Amino acid sequence: MSTPPPTWTSETVAIAGAGLHVARAGAGAPVLVLHHDIGTLDRLPFYDALARDLTVLVPSHPGYDASERPAWLRSVRDVAVVYQWLLAQRGLAEVSIVGLGFGGWIAAEMATMSPRAFRRLVLVNPMGIKPEQGQIADQALLSYIDYVRRGFSDAGAFARVYGDEPPTATLEQWDLNREMTFRIAWKPYMYNPTLPYLLGGVTTPTLVVWGRDDRIVPLECGERFAKALPHARLEIVEGAGHFVDMEQPDELARLVAAFVRAA
Amino acid sequence: MHLMYFTEQPMSAYPEEEGRTFGATALMFSNRHFDPVAGSRLYNEYLEHYRLVEEVGFDGIMLNEHHNAPFCMQAKCNIFASILAAMTKRVKIVLLGNPLPLAENPVRLAEELAMIDMVSRGRLVSGFVRGGGQEQLATGVNPAFNRERFEEAHALIVKAWTQPGPFRWEGTHYQHRVVNPWAVPLQKPHPRVWIPGVLSKETVVWAAQQGYPYIALSTAIDATKKIWELYDQVAAERGFAGGPEYRGYLQRCHVAETEDKAMANAQQFMWMQGEFTGLAHPVWSTPSGYFSPSYRKAFVEYAVGRRSNPRGAAFEDQIRDQQIVAGTPKTVIPKLRRLLEETRPSILGFWASDGFVPNDDARTCIRLLGEEVLPALREIGKELGLWSPFEANAPVSRAFPEPALPAR
């Protein structure tokens, strides 16, 4: 494929008194991509691949990466409302959401708030539901690098994205993002006990994607999401851990594009 | 001078080898290595030490608390403070202190402290701390709001102590429908509050803003001087002069009948490889959001092994810098004089024994300190004008500018 890489632009918009950084590229149906708890690099092959077919918006969560920290923000639901505000402000309709890990939890909360508002929902190894058997890996007990490595099935994939030894600036950003995660998801850690009950009202067609080798959120959570959402199916991606977007970007982009564009 | 005794209450019966194998001796180091039979014996030995401490003439007993680690058996300083309140007659009971952010209900702390103050007939000094990083994880409290919770809990406790209830508290981190505890401190305006610390400038500044004495925990002399520069500068901005009555210091100091024995026992101060709070992964001891943002870059580098431990000074270096003092009474007194001359604290804590120091040696150390070292230091204190907050009738705080005295 010789498609030229998409052109990315970014802007900072004021939402609830804090500057929210939003990157944008592509054309066609709009997709809001919500990143992981570790934040995101500005550019990723997955984002580029999506932007070939779709209009892609990648905000940085409030308090993460280039977005300002709202001191009052206390929950993942607050973040979901911030994004509802963003979509309303942009006048975007028929939006699809792709939520990656922690971003998947935010996307699920958004869907419960507006059960009919979104075109398609793609939840990729989302946090948000408490596992019945295992546990969600707790970054509070792991070093920055160990936690991120744990999200990859293949150590080589980590190195391709971050290098063998990520630079100190990356570690500092991981620390800042981790602090923000603590501020909004400390306890209960990485789930909302009411979410499984509220997902039942969501009429949006949903694709739950799971990297088979996820060592951060157990696969049983994918099964629980697929069961709790009335119009959902679970798709397993082989050769990927928690960060499917960074480990199998083309495969994930293909799944998302096909699902979002389906009539 | 106010001369007080301190021990971490080490769990000196834990299997060291297991700690080495596991690679950590805190937070996640399994409590299956805790032996309650030894624990029971040690708690009672430490109580006997405290009894001896009062007999040989110390002015105070300093208590602290930590969780999930063998370096400190005391998981709740108010428990030992309660015992000492009834068991001792004269010494101040100095809590350094209750970790405020760990409290889900600061009003309950205010009540407990008021009870300790009344039972002890007004001998409580109620220090407050932020709690170590691991304490946040051990108790499930959000490290990102540590300082905010500290300040709010402090404000609530002081209000509960000084203003008649009932009142309502609608804070950021604490909400209380009714604050009206039927136990208030004997000391008025309220028990003295001292603030201990090691690293955070923010805590020094906060203590100075309140006009509370700050207790430097075993910092090197040069670092201690910098702390007092900062404290005095903030004090001057607030319109008061810092000085000895605002300065405390915790000195690791082991005394024995011979130099060799003292030096050998003093090695036990390094039993956690020089770490004050046990061996732990850096992200346990310093979770994100807990520490000062100004240290972020240095910390993340340390956390992944790109920078050495800022607290990892070798034993010989700590002896040279007098962070650890060891010897016979005759040889330690000149060293302590140097500390007093150079940093001018009026509150001096003796962290006297640690680790696996045998019970008999720990008792000998207490006796020698009381009989030979303390009298000499009192003379030096007079000579240097190091008047403690009690001797100087110093105010409790800027907000309550009177000395604390038991109500009659």
Interface residues (C-beta under 8 A of the other chain):
Chain A: A140 L141 L142 S143 Y144 I145 T168 L171 E172 W174 D175 L176 R178 E179 M180 F182 R183 W186 K187
Chain B: M28 L137 G140 N142 P143 A144 F145 H281 P282 V283 W284 P287 S288 G289 R296 K297 F299 V300 E301 A303 V304 R306
